[in-house]
Structure formats: structure tokens, C-alpha cells
Amino acid sequence: MYIPAKTLPYGIYELTLTVTMVNSPSLTTSSSIYVQITPSDIIVNLLQYGTSMITSGHEQNLKLDPGTYSVDLDENVFNASVSSTQH
């Protein structure tokens, strides 16, 4: 089974797999599992490609731009104007 990203709202789901034999439809078995969908954290990237090492020389500019390079895994596009204040 494949459930595409961003399909289910946050919450707890019970997924049940039921197997039925083609030649004996009265013979079935099933198994369940619970899955919790939770919001993911924002991945902050100060530089393009999430670079973890920075080399800068004399008189070179270094632009840190988390608004452009960060990722919110719950959204298609990172909203750089998001504030920590809830309204």
C-alpha cells in the first residue's frame, strides 16, 4: 500500500491488511497496525543545498538566506514570513 504525502490529516489511523484466498474465499486473515501522522519540523538551511561547511576567503561576501533555502516538509513551499506568534 502507498499513501502519497500530505494525503491524510494529522491524527492516529488504524491500517488493516486483509488477505483472502482466491480459491477459498471463506478463508481470510487480517492484521492491524496503528499509525500516527504528526507535523514535521522545519529544516533550516542557511545556505543552498543545506551545506554544513562554509569556506570563505578574504573580502568575500557570505549571504545567509534561510528564507530561501529552508524546507517545511508539511508544505510544498517554505513560507519565509512565518512568525512564531500565533493569532
Backbone bond lengths (Angstrom), bond angles and torsions (degrees), N, CA, C in turn:
res aa  C-N    CA-C-N  psi(-1)  N-CA   C-N-CA  omega(-1)  CA-C   N-CA-C  phi
1 M - - - 1.432 - - 1.519 108.57 -
2 Y 1.318 116.15 141.20 1.454 121.98 177.92 1.520 108.40 -130.56
3 I 1.323 116.71 125.85 1.456 121.96 176.22 1.526 106.47 -114.63
4 P 1.320 117.80 115.74 1.466 120.26 -177.66 1.532 111.55 -61.23
5 A 1.321 115.94 152.54 1.468 122.10 178.80 1.525 110.20 -57.90
6 K 1.308 115.96 146.97 1.464 124.77 175.38 1.521 112.91 64.90
7 T 1.330 118.12 23.06 1.457 122.27 179.59 1.522 111.36 -87.89
8 L 1.338 116.91 -41.91 1.461 121.59 -175.72 1.522 111.22 -99.79
9 P 1.345 117.18 139.04 1.461 119.38 172.12 1.531 109.94 -67.62
10 Y 1.340 116.76 162.58 1.462 120.57 177.52 1.514 109.69 -59.91
11 G 1.326 116.50 142.87 1.457 121.17 178.29 1.521 110.62 152.99
12 I 1.329 115.55 -174.07 1.465 122.04 179.04 1.525 108.09 -106.87
13 Y 1.324 115.60 133.21 1.459 122.01 -178.19 1.522 109.72 -125.07
14 E 1.314 115.57 144.53 1.460 120.56 172.26 1.526 107.20 -102.76
15 L 1.322 116.10 120.00 1.461 121.57 176.93 1.520 107.85 -103.66
16 T 1.320 116.49 128.80 1.456 121.41 -178.54 1.527 109.43 -121.13
17 L 1.320 115.48 129.09 1.464 122.13 174.84 1.523 107.44 -104.81
18 T 1.311 116.62 123.44 1.462 121.64 178.44 1.523 108.33 -117.31
19 V 1.323 115.74 129.30 1.463 122.07 179.56 1.521 108.12 -113.69
20 T 1.331 115.85 128.62 1.460 122.17 178.23 1.522 108.30 -124.91
21 M 1.331 116.66 133.88 1.466 120.49 178.25 1.521 109.57 -77.16
22 V 1.315 116.46 132.64 1.464 121.50 -178.17 1.528 110.53 -62.17
23 N 1.330 117.52 -43.84 1.469 121.08 -176.72 1.526 113.07 -77.57
24 S 1.327 116.81 -18.48 1.471 120.80 179.23 1.527 108.62 -137.72
25 P 1.326 117.90 79.31 1.459 121.35 -175.18 1.527 113.95 -60.45
26 S 1.314 117.27 -18.19 1.461 118.56 179.18 1.532 111.58 -78.44
27 L 1.343 117.10 -13.29 1.457 120.89 177.57 1.533 109.19 -93.28
28 T 1.314 114.93 108.82 1.460 119.90 178.70 1.523 109.94 -133.59
29 T 1.293 115.51 158.16 1.461 122.10 173.25 1.521 107.43 -145.88
30 S 1.309 115.78 153.39 1.460 118.67 179.09 1.525 110.27 -145.04
31 S 1.323 114.38 159.01 1.456 121.62 178.81 1.523 107.59 -143.97
32 S 1.339 116.40 141.27 1.462 120.99 -177.63 1.517 111.31 -120.77
33 I 1.312 114.32 154.52 1.460 121.80 175.01 1.524 107.11 -144.84
34 Y 1.328 116.12 148.23 1.458 120.80 176.03 1.523 109.22 -102.17
35 V 1.333 115.36 137.44 1.461 122.31 -179.37 1.522 107.76 -128.18
36 Q 1.335 115.87 133.10 1.458 120.05 177.35 1.518 109.47 -107.63
37 I 1.342 116.12 126.01 1.455 122.24 176.90 1.530 106.70 -96.58
38 T 1.335 116.80 119.52 1.458 121.72 -177.66 1.516 110.13 -124.52
39 P 1.334 116.90 155.00 1.471 118.53 176.71 1.520 110.38 -64.62
40 S 1.309 115.99 145.96 1.455 119.95 177.78 1.521 109.79 -96.94
41 D 1.301 115.86 158.74 1.458 121.02 178.94 1.519 110.75 -77.39
42 I 1.299 114.19 159.24 1.460 120.56 173.93 1.526 107.81 -79.92
43 I 1.318 116.92 133.32 1.463 121.88 176.48 1.520 107.02 -95.18
44 V 1.320 115.65 114.00 1.462 120.67 -177.26 1.519 109.31 -90.01
45 N 1.316 115.75 120.93 1.463 122.68 175.99 1.521 107.39 -118.00
46 L 1.321 116.47 114.30 1.465 119.97 179.75 1.516 111.58 -73.71
47 L 1.337 116.05 -28.08 1.462 122.17 -178.78 1.522 109.64 -125.42
48 Q 1.298 116.59 163.20 1.457 122.28 178.48 1.523 111.15 -58.25
49 Y 1.333 117.48 140.88 1.463 126.00 177.74 1.527 113.10 69.25
50 G 1.333 118.59 14.32 1.459 120.35 178.22 1.517 113.34 64.31
51 T 1.313 116.99 30.56 1.462 122.35 -178.58 1.521 111.16 -53.38
52 S 1.320 117.11 133.01 1.460 120.69 -178.16 1.529 112.55 -101.17
53 M 1.323 118.17 -10.18 1.461 120.82 179.93 1.524 108.29 -127.09
54 I 1.321 115.44 134.81 1.458 120.86 -177.55 1.523 109.04 -119.62
55 T 1.325 116.33 130.08 1.458 121.75 173.94 1.520 106.98 -118.14
56 S 1.304 115.69 125.33 1.458 120.31 -179.18 1.523 108.66 -135.84
57 G 1.300 114.84 137.39 1.461 119.63 -178.84 1.520 111.71 -101.35
58 H 1.301 115.72 179.85 1.458 123.55 -179.95 1.532 109.97 -61.69
59 E 1.330 116.66 131.83 1.461 124.16 178.12 1.528 113.54 60.75
60 Q 1.308 117.07 30.99 1.460 121.27 173.59 1.516 108.61 -106.88
61 N 1.319 116.54 141.68 1.458 121.37 177.33 1.526 109.77 -86.08
62 L 1.311 115.57 141.98 1.456 121.38 176.62 1.518 107.24 -124.23
63 K 1.327 116.69 114.14 1.455 120.86 -177.82 1.528 109.12 -103.23
64 L 1.335 116.01 117.26 1.459 121.50 174.90 1.526 106.81 -94.74
65 D 1.322 117.20 122.99 1.464 120.89 -173.28 1.532 111.38 -135.94
66 P 1.348 117.40 72.87 1.463 118.94 -178.40 1.520 113.04 -64.14
67 G 1.326 118.58 -25.88 1.457 120.66 179.09 1.516 113.33 -65.32
68 T 1.313 117.12 -27.79 1.464 121.37 -179.70 1.526 111.84 -90.22
69 Y 1.330 117.64 -38.03 1.463 120.58 -169.23 1.529 115.24 -103.47
70 S 1.334 118.21 -5.33 1.459 119.86 -179.23 1.525 110.75 -78.07
71 V 1.329 115.57 163.77 1.463 121.65 -175.45 1.521 109.62 -133.30
72 D 1.318 117.04 133.39 1.458 122.89 171.13 1.520 105.71 -110.80
73 L 1.331 117.40 108.81 1.460 121.35 -174.18 1.528 113.09 -65.83
74 D 1.344 117.65 -14.10 1.458 120.85 178.13 1.524 112.77 -88.43
75 E 1.297 118.07 -7.56 1.460 122.14 -176.82 1.524 110.19 -128.00
76 N 1.336 116.29 159.97 1.457 120.68 177.05 1.524 111.31 -76.28
77 V 1.332 116.66 -31.56 1.461 122.08 -178.18 1.515 107.85 -131.23
78 F 1.337 117.30 140.12 1.458 121.02 177.17 1.519 109.20 -77.64
79 N 1.331 116.67 127.04 1.453 121.93 178.50 1.527 108.35 -91.33
80 A 1.307 117.33 101.43 1.468 122.48 -175.87 1.513 112.57 -68.96
81 S 1.331 118.15 -14.32 1.459 120.34 -177.89 1.525 112.39 -92.56
82 V 1.325 118.72 6.64 1.461 121.36 -179.60 1.525 109.24 -65.70
83 S 1.321 115.51 130.71 1.466 118.72 176.64 1.517 109.29 -107.94
84 S 1.319 117.12 165.83 1.461 121.27 -179.21 1.515 111.32 -82.10
85 T 1.335 118.64 -5.32 1.458 122.58 -179.32 1.522 109.66 -86.73
86 Q 1.312 116.19 125.56 1.455 121.17 177.48 1.523 109.44 -92.53
87 H 1.315 119.06 135.43 1.474 122.80 179.53 1.509 109.53 -104.46
